[in-house]
Amino acid sequence: MKKFFLALCLILWESGFSSAKIVEISDQSAAPRPQQQVQNEKPKVKSMSQEELRRFLEERVKTTVIEDADQVSSASISSVSSPEVQKAREEQNKSEFQKIYEQALAKVVMPQRPAEVLLPGTAPQISSQQQNWQKPDFPVIEAVLPDSPEKVLIPAREHIPYLMTQIDILPEGTVKFEETVTVVANGDKISTLIHKSLPDAILLRDGSRQNIDYTFIGATINGIPAHYRIERRKNGFLLSPKKEEPLNPGVYTFRFAYLAHNLMGLYPDFDEFYWDVTGSSWNLVIGKTGAVVTYPQAGEPLGQIVLLGSPTRLSTNGGNIVRLSPVSFGYRAARPLFIGEGFHIISSLPHGIVAAPDWSDRWFAAIEKNSDAFFCGLSLLMIIIGFLVSGRYIRRNVGQLKVSLKKNAPLMRYLHRGRYDIKAFASFLLELYKKNIIDIQQAEETILLVKRTDQPKNLSLYEQKALQALFGPNDAVFNANKNNLVKIRRAARYIEKELRLALSWFRLRLNSGYILFSLGMLFAGEICAALFAENPGMLQILVPGTLLLVAGCLLFYVQSTRNLWPILAKAVGTALILLTLAVLAAVVSVSAVLLIFVSVLVIFYFTTGYTTRNGLLKPYIDETEALKLHLRKHHDNILLGKEIINQQANILALDMEEDFIPDKENEYCKLPTMKELVLRFK
């Protein structure tokens, strides 16, 4: 919360930024610079041995490598490993590159020896740049640089004549950067607004990585507010314009202000600040570069060092350090930096100058590091809580709910036995008999179904299809024998589909509030994760991906009377789920992907769990038991006359037909006939 509060204050302080047309440079106010320059003294890093510092610098500087000069693209920045470095890393044991590299680092901690080592392949490139840059007939232009109100002559070639950074290390460890970058653009490498890459982590001395985050404050171009942003990329952060705009040839001064969180390295005996001022990724020559660092408290740093050059040509020569005030130091490169060269500052401070993070800072850092998993996990927790609350409410008010099941004989059979079978279909035929749509006749071994009307009323769509499956367009009589087994099965499937559709619709209506709430919580977690990562584009993958997971689960849980269709649906659903999980893993962490998938599974599980036999279907199952008691109680009355017509479908569905076979012949009782039909097709 401290970071958000501090960022908010600084943003309000720097408010007023808006887009405007870019114009060429005009006179600017002078920026403070060191009044004197003194040669850098020997490093005084007291809290680390020489060998430890050597190994640490070796690993740290390896993370800052760019392309070779002759292979650099025409972009303003570039950041990939050079072939020499890649080849050296692949060599077994200790290659010649490694030996020379270690010698170069040894010069850093022992400056009494030669301070730099040139490697084949890199030195000629730097030398070539120096020769081309120092030609006597080099064209020049007049410009006003930020460090002087007077016009000076600078090379007319496309380059960065001035790069200065004001660095303020705040007491709680946040570091504020105010960067000034003057560029000469001629449309070659700089044809649009410039970008700058920023690291996403620092390498600590124990070999671990400490993640960095940023808060953008503002940007100007020649004093005019500009719309910039800091967004996370695959290999770091990028300071870039919100909208690409062309840059006409001319001289421009860019100023950027932003905060870096978790940048300081905190150790038991000392604290450390490390920063590559130029970023080592500019694809341009830099004429003047430097930084002013302001520390939280006055005092002599335990040790300071400035490194110039590329990782294969490090040098402590050419870097100056001067004290500007009791709490600030100036760092300057005494020579131009060529393509691929960086300007590194390492400063060791007494422990305690920077406040150690408290529990809230550590908690915030943990959330920040795993923000996607945190918000997806929070969504899962809310989904579970929502199920518990809504389930308890529905159970308490099950009799008062507007949602109800339309109870027919096949449904009563399902509630009684938990399955759909031939008896359920036979009870459907008895309901058709009750509605006077068909007549049921039996003569010895022959069972006939006789259609009484061509315009059945009060039948659902699937019931009508089942009737049509039994009787053709011109058929009025159906012989229920083995020869018509296919028609019987087809008609039975339609009744089963209606039953499953009724149960699914019941689940959907019963759980509509919970389903909407759960999906809302899941999408809310994904939105928070995207906003926290400052990458709203993630939603273009997360939301459709979640919907695809839902579709995959629907396919996986498909139930059908056909044997092949469920297998095919499960295969397609599984493939869709796996493919979607792989796509989601490209934008969020694996743990976040798993949490999203578990959330979808929980929604499915709880939605179906509502209507399990021990769940919210239990009251309806209890009704079947109550109906059985009612039928037994009124046994004699039911067997009298036509009363059997109204109840025999339920009697068959509840397995009570043996108790209701009349002693005397009753033309309205079709239970013996249906019992025979069930035995034939069981």
Salt bridges, closest charged atoms under 4 A:
GLU41 OE1 - LYS44 NZ 3.37
GLU51 OE2 - ARG54 NH2 2.54
GLU51 OE2 - ARG55 NH1 3.22
GLU58 OE1 - ARG54 NH1 3.72
GLU58 OE2 - LYS62 NZ 3.95
GLU59 OE2 - LYS62 NZ 3.89
GLU102 OE2 - ARG54 NH1 3.99
GLU102 OE1 - LYS94 NZ 3.42
ASP147 OD2 - LYS288 NZ 3.56
GLU178 OE2 - LYS176 NZ 3.01
GLU179 OE2 - LYS196 NZ 2.60
ASP200 OD1 - ARG209 NH2 3.34
GLU231 OE2 - ARG229 NH2 3.73
GLU231 OE2 - ARG233 NH2 2.93
GLU244 OE2 - HIS195 NE2 2.67
ASP271 OD1 - HIS351 ND1 2.99
GLU272 OE1 - ARG60 NH2 3.23
GLU272 OE2 - ARG205 NH2 2.44
GLU300 OE1 - ARG323 NH2 2.57
GLU341 OE2 - ARG313 NH1 3.73
GLU341 OE2 - ARG335 NH2 3.09
ASP358 OD2 - LYS2 NZ 3.37
GLU368 OE1 - LYS3 NZ 3.81
ASP421 OD2 - ARG413 NH2 2.85
ASP421 OD2 - ARG419 NE 3.61
ASP439 OD1 - ARG452 NH2 3.31
GLU445 OE1 - ARG680 NH2 3.94
ASP454 OD1 - LYS451 NZ 3.41
GLU496 OE2 - ARG500 NH2 2.85
ASP622 OD1 - LYS618 NZ 3.62
GLU623 OE1 - LYS407 NZ 3.47
ASP636 OD1 - HIS635 ND1 3.11
ASP655 OD1 - ARG413 NH1 2.58
ASP655 OD2 - HIS416 NE2 3.44
ASP655 OD2 - ARG417 NE 2.81
ASP655 OD1 - LYS423 NZ 2.61
GLU657 OE2 - LYS423 NZ 2.80
GLU658 OE2 - LYS675 NZ 2.29
GLU676 OE2 - ARG680 NE 3.59
